Amino acid sequence: MKNREHRIIEKMQALNPLSLEVKNDSDKHAGHVEHLGSAGFTGETHYKLMMTSADFNGKSRVDRQRMVMDLLKDEFSSGLHALEIKVKAADEV
């Protein structure tokens, strides 16, 4: 079974990333027992996502974040608690 980081990376492929980095920051929130419990005590609750994609060209910051969040709905329903999103359009690089 793949961990959440691998699933996030796979799901982001739908946005044709030119660059993509996903970092598990869950260890910084180890004291949040309720969040760990919602993720089945896997420690896969808090992540940081940085991505550049041409699919974001002409899109507002809110629209870009919505595109990411829509792809991760099932992750949030299965214990993902927080996601820091930093995305850029290809024409901003």
C-alpha positions as CSV (number, residue, x, y, z in Angstrom):
1,M,0.0,0.0,0.0
2,K,1.3,3.5,-0.9
3,N,1.7,6.1,1.7
4,R,-0.1,9.5,1.5
5,E,2.9,11.3,0.1
6,H,3.0,8.9,-2.9
7,R,-0.7,9.2,-3.4
8,I,-0.5,13.0,-3.4
9,I,2.3,13.0,-5.9
10,E,0.3,10.6,-8.2
11,K,-2.8,12.8,-7.9
12,M,-0.9,16.0,-8.8
13,Q,0.2,14.4,-12.1
14,A,-3.3,15.4,-13.4
15,L,-2.1,19.0,-13.3
16,N,1.0,18.3,-15.4
17,P,3.6,19.6,-13.0
18,L,6.8,21.1,-14.3
19,S,8.2,20.8,-10.8
20,L,6.6,19.1,-7.7
21,E,7.7,18.7,-4.1
22,V,5.7,17.1,-1.4
23,K,7.0,17.2,2.2
24,N,5.5,15.4,5.2
25,D,5.5,17.8,8.1
26,S,3.4,15.6,10.4
27,D,6.3,15.2,12.9
28,K,6.0,18.9,13.8
29,H,2.5,18.1,15.0
30,A,3.1,14.9,17.0
31,G,1.3,16.2,20.0
32,H,-2.0,16.5,18.1
33,V,-3.3,13.0,19.1
34,E,-6.7,13.6,17.6
35,H,-5.2,14.3,14.2
36,L,-2.9,11.3,14.3
37,G,-5.9,9.2,15.2
38,S,-7.9,10.4,12.3
39,A,-5.1,9.2,10.0
40,G,-5.1,5.7,11.6
41,F,-2.0,6.7,13.7
42,T,0.2,6.7,10.6
43,G,1.6,10.2,11.2
44,E,0.4,11.3,7.7
45,T,-1.6,14.3,8.7
46,H,0.3,17.5,7.7
47,Y,1.9,18.2,4.4
48,K,3.5,20.9,2.3
49,L,3.1,21.0,-1.4
50,M,5.1,23.1,-3.8
51,M,4.4,22.9,-7.5
52,T,4.8,24.8,-10.8
53,S,2.4,24.0,-13.7
54,A,1.3,25.5,-17.0
55,D,-2.2,24.4,-16.0
56,F,-2.1,27.3,-13.5
57,N,-1.4,30.0,-16.2
58,G,-4.1,32.6,-16.1
59,K,-5.7,31.2,-12.9
60,S,-6.0,33.1,-9.7
61,R,-4.3,31.9,-6.5
62,V,-7.7,30.8,-5.1
63,D,-8.5,28.9,-8.3
64,R,-5.1,27.2,-8.3
65,Q,-5.6,26.1,-4.7
66,R,-9.1,24.8,-5.5
67,M,-7.7,22.7,-8.4
68,V,-5.2,21.1,-5.9
69,M,-7.8,20.6,-3.2
70,D,-10.4,19.0,-5.6
71,L,-7.8,16.3,-6.4
72,L,-7.2,15.6,-2.7
73,K,-10.8,15.4,-1.4
74,D,-10.5,11.7,-0.5
75,E,-7.2,12.3,1.3
76,F,-8.8,14.9,3.5
77,S,-11.7,12.5,4.2
78,S,-9.2,9.8,5.3
79,G,-7.1,11.8,7.8
80,L,-5.1,14.5,5.9
81,H,-5.6,17.4,8.3
82,A,-3.5,20.3,6.9
83,L,-1.9,21.1,3.5
84,E,0.3,24.1,2.9
85,I,0.0,24.9,-0.8
86,K,2.5,27.0,-2.7
87,V,1.8,26.9,-6.4
88,K,3.1,28.9,-9.4
89,A,2.1,29.1,-13.0
90,A,4.7,28.2,-15.6
91,D,4.6,31.8,-16.9
92,E,5.6,33.1,-13.5
93,V,9.0,31.3,-13.3
